[in-house]
Amino acid sequence: MYPSQFTHVPVESVEEALDALQEYDDSELIAGGQSLVPLQKTRFASPEYLIDISGLDNLRYVEDTGNSVEVGALARHTDIERADPIVESVYLFSECIGQIADWPVRNQGSFGGTIAEADPSGDYLPVLQVLNPDITVQGLDGERTIPFNEFYIGMFTVDLEEGELITSASLPKLTPSVEDGGIGSTYKKHAERSGDYALVGVAAIVEVDGDDVITNARLSIGSVGPLTQATEAEKTVEGTTLENGVLDQAEAAVRDAVLPDEGGSEGEYKEAMAGEFAGRAIKTAYERALDN
Ligand SMILES: Cc1cc2nc3c(=O)[nH]c(=O)nc-3n(C[C@H](O)[C@H](O)[C@H](O)COP(=O)(O)OP(=O)(O)OC[C@H]3O[C@@H](n4cnc5c(N)ncnc54)[C@H](O)[C@@H]3O)c2cc1C
C-alpha cells in the first residue's frame, strides 16, 4: 500500500522546523522514516505535510562531555552503536542497538524518532529506563530538559508538547562510584528470529564494591506489557554476591512484576521468559562489574 498524498517540507535548521510545525496544521516531523512511513503505508498516519528533519546534520552527533555522553536527535542507530564513548562508557546501549532489526533500519532510524515513537516493543525503552538520561526538547518558547523517566509517560506517549522537537539526550557514563568497585551493564533480547522485535528485552546495570558485593542494581523489562522497572528484584540482589539462590528469587520477583498484555499460555510464556532473561542479564552485568 502507498501512503496518502502529502507535501514534503525539507528544513535546514531547528528554527525552520519549529516554524513549519506552527505554519502547517496537519503536519508531522520525519527523521529516519522507519516508524512513520510504515504507519503511513497502512494509513494509521496520513499527515498532509511531512517536515523533513533528516538533513539537520548539526543534530547528528555523539559527543563525550565529561561525565556524560551527549547524543543528538538525528544520530542514527549505527552512529551511536559504534561511537567510542558509548562503547567505552554506556556499553549496554551499544549492545542493545546491535540487536535492532537489520543494517538498513539501523542506518536510517534516528535517536529522536525512536524516543518520540516510544514503541513499547522497541529496544531503547528498558535501556533508557535504567540510564534515565536527560532529554532536551525545543519549542518556539525555548528549551526544556526532562529526565527520561518523566519524559516517558507510557506506551507511545511522551511529554512532548505540540510544536516541540527533541534535540538531544545526555546519557550518564557508567563509572564505579567507589575506587576499588566496578560497574557492569548489559541488554538481553529474546525474539523469535534474529532482528525481530523483542518478545522480552531486559536492561541491567549492576555496581559492586571492593568485596564484590552488589551495592546498586537497576533492572528494566521491556516488551512484556507496560515498561517495568523491577524494583523488588533490584532489592533482592543488592547486598549480595548472587549466592544461595538469590538469582532464582530475583527471577521470581521479575515474573511477579511484569504484566503481559497477552492472556493464557502466551502471557505465561512471556512472564517466564522475562524471569529467565532478567536472571541472565543480572548475571552478565555482575560478571562485567567484577571485571572492571
Ligand atoms: C522493518 C523494521 C524493523 C524494526 N525493528 C525494530 C526492532 O527490532 N527494535 C526497535 O527498537 N525498533 C525497530 N524498528 C523501529 C526503528 O528503530 C525506527 O528507527 C525508530 O522506531 C524510529 O526512528 P526514525 O528516525 O525512523 O523515526 P521516524 O519514523 O522518522 O519518526 C517516528 C516518529 O517520531 C517523530 N519524530 C522524529 N524525530 C523527532 C524529533 N527529533 N523530535 C520529535 N519527534 C520526532 C515523527 O514525527 C514520528 O511521529 C524497526 C523498524 C522497521 C521499519
PDBQT file of the ligand as one rigid body, heavy atoms in Angstrom, charges set to zero:
ROOT
HETATM    1  C1  LIG A 301      11.452  -3.430   9.486  1.00  0.00    +0.000 C 
HETATM    2  C2  LIG A 301      11.656  -2.685  10.781  1.00  0.00    +0.000 A 
HETATM    3  C3  LIG A 301      12.087  -3.377  11.883  1.00  0.00    +0.000 A 
HETATM    4  C4  LIG A 301      12.305  -2.704  13.092  1.00  0.00    +0.000 A 
HETATM    5  N1  LIG A 301      12.739  -3.420  14.167  1.00  0.00    +0.000 NA
HETATM    6  C5  LIG A 301      12.975  -2.800  15.337  1.00  0.00    +0.000 A 
HETATM    7  C6  LIG A 301      13.483  -3.520  16.466  1.00  0.00    +0.000 A 
HETATM    8  O1  LIG A 301      13.739  -4.722  16.427  1.00  0.00    +0.000 OA
HETATM    9  N2  LIG A 301      13.681  -2.816  17.611  1.00  0.00    +0.000 N 
HETATM   10  C7  LIG A 301      13.435  -1.458  17.708  1.00  0.00    +0.000 A 
HETATM   11  O2  LIG A 301      13.654  -0.887  18.776  1.00  0.00    +0.000 OA
HETATM   12  N3  LIG A 301      12.984  -0.771  16.659  1.00  0.00    +0.000 NA
HETATM   13  C8  LIG A 301      12.746  -1.388  15.484  1.00  0.00    +0.000 A 
HETATM   14  N4  LIG A 301      12.278  -0.661  14.404  1.00  0.00    +0.000 N 
HETATM   15  C9  LIG A 301      11.981   0.793  14.570  1.00  0.00    +0.000 C 
HETATM   16  C10 LIG A 301      13.238   1.616  14.287  1.00  0.00    +0.000 C 
HETATM   17  O3  LIG A 301      14.125   1.510  15.388  1.00  0.00    +0.000 OA
HETATM   18  C11 LIG A 301      12.985   3.123  13.964  1.00  0.00    +0.000 C 
HETATM   19  O4  LIG A 301      14.190   3.663  13.587  1.00  0.00    +0.000 OA
HETATM   20  C12 LIG A 301      12.542   4.023  15.059  1.00  0.00    +0.000 C 
HETATM   21  O5  LIG A 301      11.461   3.468  15.728  1.00  0.00    +0.000 OA
HETATM   22  C13 LIG A 301      12.096   5.412  14.529  1.00  0.00    +0.000 C 
HETATM   23  O6  LIG A 301      13.164   6.229  14.178  1.00  0.00    +0.000 OA
HETATM   24  P1  LIG A 301      13.044   7.166  12.876  1.00  0.00    +0.000 P 
HETATM   25  O7  LIG A 301      14.144   8.148  12.919  1.00  0.00    +0.000 OA
HETATM   26  O8  LIG A 301      12.938   6.343  11.650  1.00  0.00    +0.000 OA
HETATM   27  O9  LIG A 301      11.657   7.920  13.160  1.00  0.00    +0.000 OA
HETATM   28  P2  LIG A 301      10.542   8.415  12.141  1.00  0.00    +0.000 P 
HETATM   29  O10 LIG A 301       9.837   7.234  11.552  1.00  0.00    +0.000 OA
HETATM   30  O11 LIG A 301      11.071   9.402  11.173  1.00  0.00    +0.000 OA
HETATM   31  O12 LIG A 301       9.575   9.172  13.161  1.00  0.00    +0.000 OA
HETATM   32  C14 LIG A 301       8.879   8.470  14.165  1.00  0.00    +0.000 C 
HETATM   33  C15 LIG A 301       8.022   9.458  14.960  1.00  0.00    +0.000 C 
HETATM   34  O13 LIG A 301       8.873  10.340  15.703  1.00  0.00    +0.000 OA
HETATM   35  C16 LIG A 301       8.632  11.709  15.372  1.00  0.00    +0.000 C 
HETATM   36  N5  LIG A 301       9.948  12.341  15.396  1.00  0.00    +0.000 N 
HETATM   37  C17 LIG A 301      11.039  12.013  14.650  1.00  0.00    +0.000 A 
HETATM   38  N6  LIG A 301      12.096  12.735  15.037  1.00  0.00    +0.000 NA
HETATM   39  C18 LIG A 301      11.680  13.569  16.035  1.00  0.00    +0.000 A 
HETATM   40  C19 LIG A 301      12.312  14.564  16.840  1.00  0.00    +0.000 A 
HETATM   41  N7  LIG A 301      13.599  14.857  16.727  1.00  0.00    +0.000 N 
HETATM   42  N8  LIG A 301      11.543  15.213  17.745  1.00  0.00    +0.000 NA
HETATM   43  C20 LIG A 301      10.245  14.921  17.916  1.00  0.00    +0.000 A 
HETATM   44  N9  LIG A 301       9.587  13.994  17.174  1.00  0.00    +0.000 NA
HETATM   45  C21 LIG A 301      10.294  13.327  16.255  1.00  0.00    +0.000 A 
HETATM   46  C22 LIG A 301       7.960  11.676  13.996  1.00  0.00    +0.000 C 
HETATM   47  O14 LIG A 301       7.148  12.787  13.798  1.00  0.00    +0.000 OA
HETATM   48  C23 LIG A 301       7.166  10.380  14.086  1.00  0.00    +0.000 C 
HETATM   49  O15 LIG A 301       5.949  10.602  14.757  1.00  0.00    +0.000 OA
HETATM   50  C24 LIG A 301      12.056  -1.299  13.184  1.00  0.00    +0.000 A 
HETATM   51  C25 LIG A 301      11.638  -0.598  12.057  1.00  0.00    +0.000 A 
HETATM   52  C26 LIG A 301      11.425  -1.273  10.860  1.00  0.00    +0.000 A 
HETATM   53  C27 LIG A 301      10.976  -0.495   9.650  1.00  0.00    +0.000 C 
ENDROOT
TORSDOF 0
